[in-house]
Amino acid sequence: MSAAAADRAKRAARTVTSGWGRVSAPGRMLPDFLICGAQRCGTTSLYRAVAKHPDVAPPLFHKGVHYFDTASRFARGTGWYQGHFPLRVLADRRASSGRAVTGEASPYYLFHPLAGARIAQVLPEARLIVLLRDPVERAFSAHKQETGRGFETATFEQALALEDERLAGEEERLRADPAYQSFHHQHHAYRRRGRYAVQLDALCATVGRERVLVVETDELFAPGSDAWDQTLRHIGISAWDPGVVPRANARPSRPIPDAARRELEAHFEPYDARLAAYLGREPSWRR
């Protein structure tokens, strides 16, 4: 079978399974936790590690359903969303504790201006996890990813220069029109996605700060760090060793140009200061 034929077969199988999932939605789980981003901060690595826990039952198809950040998917309703998760009776039977949890991950949930309110509406008790890293490195990594996926054609320096023009009015339009999907907002926000404190304030205002755990990526699997155990406690599952967790989706490349690094470090300084007030300590990249 050719690759194209195999891909078509997979899509057809997902369509059939998704249809059955929606019909059987009342007996299925809804997420107990969401890994909400930030983009290029290790959401895939964390999801893969957590998904191996003996009490976690992952979604049926892939790590992220993108329900809260995609207008056409959110319009399908909670039953459609719930159809992506395991049947409760089967998941509990397989869980080591007898009671399974499930969750998903999307790096756009933190940044999308409507996602927080949608999460609060559909999942009023779910626990949220936000991963953060040096916003300068994050911006450069995001540019590499968007370029590799064909969503960016400008150089890093050009993309930074274009960002304000590309994103002008996009957040306002997303708020005003829940059916709107913004390509530039999702794929070209190199500086804005690194303004972490702004996004955390907005998220906590809708879901409640007590439901949001902020973890620095560099500390997550560092020897002697409590970040991994803290993450499991926040989700509400037992301590467990995931073993060696490789970083997913790494893209080696040339270093960040010096001029761009200096410009971004200066740009993020006041936002990092706000983040330090939120965390009660300096973020690791500013120490």
C-alpha positions, 0 to 999 in steps of 0.5 A: 500500500502506498503512503497516500493510500495508507494515509487515506485508510487511517483517515477513514478509520478515524472517521468511523471511530470518531462517529462511534465515539460520538454515539457512545460519548455519555459513557466516555471520559472527559479530561481531568487535565490539560497541558495548555502550552506554551508552544515549543516548551515541551508539551509533547514530551510531557504528554508522552511521559504522563500518558505512560502512567498506569492510571492515565488513559490517553485520547483515542487518536493523538495527544491533542484534540484542539477542541478549545482553540479551533472554531469549527471543532468547538462548534461541534459540541461537547459530545463530539469532544468527549467521543475522543476519549476512552470509555470510562468502564474500560479505562477504570478496569485497566488503571492500577488504582481502579480509577483512571484519568485522561487528558490532552495537550495543545500548545495553542490553548494558553495563547488563544483568547477564547480557550480559557473561557471555553475550558472553564465552561466545559471542564470546570474541574480539570487541572491545567499545566503550563510549561515555560522556557526562555522566551527568546529560545522559544521564539526561535524554535517556533520559527524553525517549526513553522518554517519546517511545516511550510507555514513560514517563508520569511527569515527569523529577522524578517518574521520578527519585523512582520509580526505586528503587521501580521497580527494587527487586529487578529486577537480582537477579531477572534474575540468578536467572532467565535467562528473565526480562525486566524492563521497569523495568530496561530503561526506567526506570534513569535514575540507575543507567545513569549509574553507569558505573564499576560497569558497566565493572567488571562487564563487564571482569570477564567479558570482560577489560579488554583487550577493552573500549575506552571512548570519550567521546562528546564526543571521538569526532568532535571535531577533533584527537581520536584517538578515532575512529582509536583505535576503528578500531584497536581493531576491527582495521580500517584508518584511514578518514575517515567524513566528517561524521557527524550525531548520530542520535536527537537529541531537542530539548527544554527544559533540565534543571530546575535542582534535578534537575541539582544532585541528579544532579551530586551523586549521580554525583560518587562514581561519576565519581571511580571512572570517573576512576580507571578511565580514568586521567583526569577524564572530560570533563564533570568537567574 
